[in-house]
Amino acid sequence: MLPTLYGLAHCDTCKKARAWMTANVIDYNFVDYRESPLSREQLQAAANVIGWDKLVNRSSTTWRQLSETERTASTPSEWLSLLAEHPTLIRRPLLIDHDHVDAGFAAPRYVAHFAL
């Protein structure tokens, strides 16, 4: 099973991650989560590994446009509903490689994960 990058096709950070994967000859799948949203189960599984704080992008334009009530989500159910309604709140790219989950792109973390 290939690693999968979830993100947005036109996101600069996703482009950097994809370029890094290609330059390091790592086969992967890319899924634009606007076109193919992650399931609640996938989101919960990712949150179980890295936590909601790392999964949710609180510096995004989408976050700033949320109501004060939406920004006070605190339970897994509330987070799941919020991310299902606003997939652009997911920090990107989201790398899922078997049981490894990483949100955002940082070359040193990718180097460590892929043992390069």
Secondary structure, DSSP 8 states (H G I E B T S, - for coil): ---EEEE-TT-HHHHHHHHHHHHTT---EEEETTTS---HHHHHHHHHHH-HHHHB-TTSHHHHHS-TTGGG--SHHHHHHHHHH-GGGB-S-EEEETTEEEES--HHHHHHHTT-
